[in-house]
Amino acid sequence: MKKEIKVSDSYRTNPESLVPGGSVVEIHQTDGLVLSYDKIKNPNAYITRITKVQSISKVMVNGKLYWESKDGFIDQMSIPELENDTSDDLPF
């Protein structure tokens, strides 16, 4: 069963993640949990960092498929470069 969590600001460690604007990054874990992070100013750096410690099946950025795993673990070399998005058109 899939469980979705929008990660609240109180769990954020980067002060820039408290400032409006940026991208929405959804991390889909192999256990079915989906963590949604908004206000991400540098999606490439964020995804590279978070995928080093979690078992990931899929990554979505602003509602679009960014990366999908075949075996549950991300290959850091397969992460494509995104332009940093500082727009304010968040889905929530």
Phi and psi restraints in degrees (value plus and minus 20) as a CYANA .aco file:
   2 LYS   PHI    -106.2   -66.2
   2 LYS   PSI     110.6   150.6
   3 LYS   PHI    -140.5  -100.5
   3 LYS   PSI     107.7   147.7
   4 GLU   PHI    -128.6   -88.6
   4 GLU   PSI     113.6   153.6
   5 ILE   PHI    -148.7  -108.7
   5 ILE   PSI     106.4   146.4
   6 LYS   PHI    -109.1   -69.1
   6 LYS   PSI      93.6   133.6
   7 VAL   PHI     -89.1   -49.1
   7 VAL   PSI     103.0   143.0
   8 SER   PHI     -97.7   -57.7
   8 SER   PSI     141.6   181.6
   9 ASP   PHI     -78.9   -38.9
   9 ASP   PSI     -48.7    -8.7
  10 SER   PHI     -86.4   -46.4
  10 SER   PSI     -37.5     2.5
  11 TYR   PHI    -117.2   -77.2
  11 TYR   PSI     -21.8    18.2
  12 ARG   PHI    -103.1   -63.1
  12 ARG   PSI     120.9   160.9
  13 THR   PHI    -127.0   -87.0
  13 THR   PSI     -39.3     0.7
  14 ASN   PHI    -113.9   -73.9
  14 ASN   PSI     102.2   142.2
  15 PRO   PHI     -76.4   -36.4
  15 PRO   PSI     -49.4    -9.4
  16 GLU   PHI     -85.4   -45.4
  16 GLU   PSI     -43.4    -3.4
  17 SER   PHI     -94.4   -54.4
  17 SER   PSI     -23.2    16.8
  18 LEU   PHI    -119.1   -79.1
  18 LEU   PSI     -27.9    12.1
  19 VAL   PHI    -113.9   -73.9
  19 VAL   PSI     110.2   150.2
  20 PRO   PHI     -75.9   -35.9
  20 PRO   PSI     132.0   172.0
  21 GLY   PHI      84.9   124.9
  21 GLY   PSI     148.4   188.4
  22 GLY   PHI      84.4   124.4
  22 GLY   PSI    -180.8  -140.8
  23 SER   PHI    -129.2   -89.2
  23 SER   PSI     141.7   181.7
  24 VAL   PHI    -125.4   -85.4
  24 VAL   PSI     103.5   143.5
  25 VAL   PHI    -134.7   -94.7
  25 VAL   PSI     103.7   143.7
  26 GLU   PHI    -127.0   -87.0
  26 GLU   PSI     105.4   145.4
  27 ILE   PHI    -124.8   -84.8
  27 ILE   PSI      93.9   133.9
  28 HIS   PHI    -116.9   -76.9
  28 HIS   PSI      96.0   136.0
  29 GLN   PHI    -110.4   -70.4
  29 GLN   PSI     138.9   178.9
  30 THR   PHI     -86.4   -46.4
  30 THR   PSI     -38.8     1.2
  31 ASP   PHI    -106.5   -66.5
  31 ASP   PSI     -16.2    23.8
  32 GLY   PHI      77.4   117.4
  32 GLY   PSI     -31.0     9.0
  33 LEU   PHI     -93.3   -53.3
  33 LEU   PSI     114.7   154.7
  34 VAL   PHI    -137.7   -97.7
  34 VAL   PSI     101.5   141.5
  35 LEU   PHI    -126.7   -86.7
  35 LEU   PSI     103.7   143.7
  36 SER   PHI    -129.0   -89.0
  36 SER   PSI     102.0   142.0
  37 TYR   PHI    -134.7   -94.7
  37 TYR   PSI     103.0   143.0
  38 ASP   PHI    -122.7   -82.7
  38 ASP   PSI     154.0   194.0
  39 LYS   PHI      39.4    79.4
  39 LYS   PSI      15.2    55.2
  40 ILE   PHI    -106.3   -66.3
  40 ILE   PSI      97.4   137.4
  41 LYS   PHI    -105.4   -65.4
  41 LYS   PSI     -47.0    -7.0
  42 ASN   PHI    -152.1  -112.1
  42 ASN   PSI      62.6   102.6
  43 PRO   PHI     -77.5   -37.5
  43 PRO   PSI     -57.9   -17.9
  44 ASN   PHI     -80.0   -40.0
  44 ASN   PSI     -69.4   -29.4
  45 ALA   PHI     -85.7   -45.7
  45 ALA   PSI     -60.5   -20.5
  46 TYR   PHI     -83.3   -43.3
  46 TYR   PSI     -67.7   -27.7
  47 ILE   PHI     -85.7   -45.7
  47 ILE   PSI     -62.1   -22.1
  48 THR   PHI     -80.3   -40.3
  48 THR   PSI     -61.6   -21.6
  49 ARG   PHI     -90.3   -50.3
  49 ARG   PSI     -68.4   -28.4
  50 ILE   PHI     -89.9   -49.9
  50 ILE   PSI     -51.0   -11.0
  51 THR   PHI     -98.1   -58.1
  51 THR   PSI     -28.0    12.0
  52 LYS   PHI     -92.9   -52.9
  52 LYS   PSI     -41.5    -1.5
  53 VAL   PHI    -139.1   -99.1
  53 VAL   PSI     -18.7    21.3
  54 GLN   PHI    -150.5  -110.5
  54 GLN   PSI     131.6   171.6
  55 SER   PHI    -105.6   -65.6
  55 SER   PSI      93.4   133.4
  56 ILE   PHI    -134.5   -94.5
  56 ILE   PSI     116.6   156.6
  57 SER   PHI    -124.1   -84.1
  57 SER   PSI     -47.3    -7.3
  58 LYS   PHI    -181.1  -141.1
  58 LYS   PSI     129.0   169.0
  59 VAL   PHI    -148.1  -108.1
  59 VAL   PSI     108.4   148.4
  60 MET   PHI    -134.4   -94.4
  60 MET   PSI     120.4   160.4
  61 VAL   PHI    -145.9  -105.9
  61 VAL   PSI     100.9   140.9
  62 ASN   PHI      32.1    72.1
  62 ASN   PSI      20.9    60.9
  63 GLY   PHI      60.8   100.8
  63 GLY   PSI     -18.8    21.2
  64 LYS   PHI    -131.6   -91.6
  64 LYS   PSI     121.1   161.1
  65 LEU   PHI     -82.4   -42.4
  65 LEU   PSI     106.0   146.0
  66 TYR   PHI    -126.7   -86.7
  66 TYR   PSI     -59.4   -19.4
  67 TRP   PHI    -179.2  -139.2
  67 TRP   PSI     122.8   162.8
  68 GLU   PHI    -156.9  -116.9
  68 GLU   PSI     115.2   155.2
  69 SER   PHI    -108.4   -68.4
  69 SER   PSI     128.7   168.7
  70 LYS   PHI    -115.3   -75.3
  70 LYS   PSI     -45.4    -5.4
  71 ASP   PHI    -146.0  -106.0
  71 ASP   PSI     -13.5    26.5
  72 GLY   PHI      73.7   113.7
  72 GLY   PSI     -26.9    13.1
  73 PHE   PHI    -145.8  -105.8
  73 PHE   PSI     116.6   156.6
  74 ILE   PHI    -102.0   -62.0
  74 ILE   PSI     119.3   159.3
  75 ASP   PHI    -116.3   -76.3
  75 ASP   PSI      92.8   132.8
  76 GLN   PHI     -75.2   -35.2
  76 GLN   PSI     -48.4    -8.4
  77 MET   PHI     -93.6   -53.6
  77 MET   PSI     -35.8     4.2
  78 SER   PHI    -112.9   -72.9
  78 SER   PSI     -18.6    21.4
  79 ILE   PHI     -97.5   -57.5
  79 ILE   PSI      97.0   137.0
  80 PRO   PHI     -94.7   -54.7
  80 PRO   PSI     136.2   176.2
  81 GLU   PHI     -99.1   -59.1
  81 GLU   PSI     115.6   155.6
  82 LEU   PHI    -131.0   -91.0
  82 LEU   PSI     130.2   170.2
  83 GLU   PHI     -95.7   -55.7
  83 GLU   PSI     120.7   160.7
  84 ASN   PHI     -85.4   -45.4
  84 ASN   PSI     106.8   146.8
  85 ASP   PHI    -125.0   -85.0
  85 ASP   PSI      98.6   138.6
  86 THR   PHI    -135.1   -95.1
  86 THR   PSI       5.2    45.2
  87 SER   PHI     -92.6   -52.6
  87 SER   PSI     144.3   184.3
  88 ASP   PHI    -124.6   -84.6
  88 ASP   PSI      -9.7    30.3
  89 ASP   PHI    -109.5   -69.5
  89 ASP   PSI      52.5    92.5
  90 LEU   PHI    -105.7   -65.7
  90 LEU   PSI     129.3   169.3
  91 PRO   PHI     -97.4   -57.4
  91 PRO   PSI     -23.6    16.4
